[in-house]
């Protein structure tokens, strides 16, 4: 365990030195505060208004931003070390391959977790301080679920990035596959399901359809955050999924399963990778 924490600490310090932590915190904070304050501008209102609409809107935004940042943060975690000639050096230290890989994941996961907490937490602080209609006790539950699920989403895509990184021999290939992966999970998957809805003219089994969304961690993340606010008027896939009977706990468990799968796959591939 000490070896894993040493590697994780090194990765987190690299994130601090390379300004990853600062950059992600600023991106998340600016987007979260801006969306919380100007989210109701289309309705002619400016300021911190509805908590439910703010959280749902933040979830819709985060589902695009978090996977992309996580993939760009970690896609070269192994292949980059290999190209730089430092991977072989790292393997001469008294640690196993799985310890090295898990330590790197944990370190970059800490970068995402800290940045998510500070960045999105800033909007909760601003809303609690300046909203005249939202009390602090009303903020804690929804924001805690949102931030925790956002952390899980980031960790999932860091793990997916490591699956990519241990599977290729060039950073350029890893970067390209990472972008394709983001495109598939964030855009193509939902477009495919919408295509099914259009083709069948909405005649889809309402008990089966929500389970299809569990095949995509980004949709599970959105389901987690709309479950709190059943009164929201949603459209598209989320309008159908809103009728599902999934609990918050079950959905979070689904995200944990999505986290465990790529972590195990990355370790299995890395153990067979030549140095």
N, C-alpha and C positions, 0 to 999 in steps of 0.2 A: 504493500500500500504506500509505503514511503517513496518508492521509486515513481509510482504513478503521480503522486502529489508533487514531486519534484519536477516532473515533465509538465504537469498542468500549470504549476507556478511559472515556469519558464515561458510557456505559451501565453499566459495572461500578461506577463511583463512585456513580451514582444508586442502584444496588442496595445499596451499603454505606450510603448516607445514608438510604434508605427502610427500612432494617432487613430487606430481603429476604434478604441473605446470612445474617445472624444467625438469622433466623426459620427458614429452611430447614435450616441446620446443626443447630439445636436439635431440630427435628422429626425429622430423619433420625437423629440421635444417640440420642434418647430411644427411638424405635421400634426401632432396630437393637440397642442394648444391652439393652433390655427383652426383645426377642424372643430374643436370644442367651442371656440368663440364665434366662428363664422359659419358653422354648420347649418344654421337656420336662416342664412342670408337670403336664400331663394324665396322664403316665406315672408320676407320683409323684416326679419328680426335679427339683431346682432347682439351677441353677448352669450354668457353661459346659461343655457336654457334647460332643455330636457336631458336628464341623465340617460334615459333609455335610448334616445336617438343618437346621443353622443357615443355611447358604447357600441351600438350596432354600426354606426358610421366608422368608428375607429377599427372595428373588426374587419369591415369591408376594405379599408385602406391597408391595414396591416397584412392582410392575406396576400397582397401584391408585394409589399416592401420586405417583410421579414424573410420569406424564402430566398429572395434574390440576394439580400445582404449575407445571409448564412452561407449560401452556395459560394459567393465570391470570397468570403472570409476563409473558407476551408478547402476549396477545390484543389489547391496545391499543397495540402498538408503533408502528403507523402511523396507525390511525384516531384514536387518542388525540391524537397530535400534530396531526392535521388538525382535530379539534374544538377544540383549544386555540389554533389559529391559528399554531402554531410550525412546521408542516411546510413552508409556503411560505417562511418565513424560513430554514429549514435548506437549502432548495434554492437559495438565493441564494449559499451558500458554494461555494467551488471544489471541488465533488465531484459525481460523477454519481449517478443514482438507485441503480444497483446497488451503488455504494460505500457509500451511506448505509444501504441495506437490509442489506448483508452486515456492515457495522460494527455495526449494532444487534443483529443475530443473534449475532455473535461476542461482544459485550459481555454479553448476557444468557445466552449459552451458557457464558461464563466464570463467571457467577454460579452456574449449575447445577453446573458441573464442580467448582468450589471447594467448594460446599456438600455435594455428593455425596462428594467425597474426605474431607472433614473429618468429616461426619456418619456415613457408613458405616465409614470408617476407624477411628473411635473404638471400634466394636465389635470390630474385629480386634485393636486394641491391648489392650482389656480381656480378650479371650479369650486372647491370647498371654501376658498377664501373670498371669492368675488361673486359667487352666485347667491342671490337672495332667496332662492327657492329650494336649494338642495342642502340638506344637513350632512355633517361629516359621517354620521352613522349610516346614512343612506348610500354614501360613496364607497364605504369600505368593502362590502360584500361583492358588488358588481365589478369594481376595479380589481379586487384581489383575484377573482376568477379570470378576468380578462388578461391581466398581466401574467398570471401563472400559465394560462393556456398559450399566451404569446411566447413565453419562454420555451414551453414544450415544442411549439411549432418550429422555433429557431433551432432547437437541439435536433429535431428530426431531420431538418435539411442540412445541418452540419454533418450528421451521420450519413446521409445520402451523399453528400459531397465527398466524404471519405471512401465510400464505396466506389465512386468514380475515380478518386485519386489513386487508390491501390490497384485499379484495373487497367490503367493506361501507363504509357512510358514517356509521354510528352505533356508538358504543361498546356500547350496550345490545344491539344485534344481534350484535356480535362476541362478547360475553359469553355470550349464549344459544347461539350456534352452537358456541362452544368447549365448553360443557357437553354439548351433544348429541354432539359429536365424541368427547369422553371416554367418554360412555355407550356409543357404538357400538363403539369400539375395545376398551374394557375389558370390557364386559358383553355387548352384543348379538351381536357376532361369534361369540364362543365359545358362547353360548346357541344360536345358529343351527346351529353344527356339532354341538352335543349333540343338537339336534332331529333332525338328519340321522341320527345314530347310533341314536336311539330309534325313528325311523320305519322305518329299515332293519333294526332289531333287531341292530345291530352288524355287518351284512353289508356292510362298506365295504372297498374296495380298500386294503389296508394300505400299498401302495407309493404310492398317490395321496394318501391322507389327509394325511401329513406336509407335502406340498407346499401344501395348502390353508392350513396354518398360516403359511406364508411370506407370505401376503397380509395379515398383521397383525403390525406390529412388536412389539407386546407379547408375542405368542406366540413370536416369534423370540428375544426377550430371555429368556424362560423356558427355551426350548430350549437356549440357550447355557449356562445355569447348571445344568441337569439333566444335560447331557452329561458333565460332570465326575464325576457320581455315579450311575452306572448301577445301583448296588445299592439305590437308594431305591425304596420301595414307593409308587408314584404311582397316582392314580386319574383317571378321566375322560379328557379329551383328551390330557393329558401322558403317560398310561400308554401310549397308542397311539403318540404321537410319540416316546416313549423308544426305540422299536424302530427308528427311522429311522437312516440311515447318514450323516447330516450331520455334518461335522467342525466343530470350533470356528471354524476359519478361514472356512469357507463361510458359517456363520451370521453371523459378524461382518461378512463381506462383504455379506450380505443387509441388515444394519442400515445399512451405509454407502450401499447403493443407496436404501434408504428415506429416508436423510438427504438425498441428492442430489436426489431427485425433488421434494419440496416446496420446497427452496431454489430450484431452477430455475423451478418454477411460480410461486412468490411474486415472483421477479424479473420474469418475463414479464408477470404481471398488473400489477405496480407500474409498469412502463414504459408501460403503456397507460392508467394511472389519471390522471384529470384532477386538477389542483391547485386 
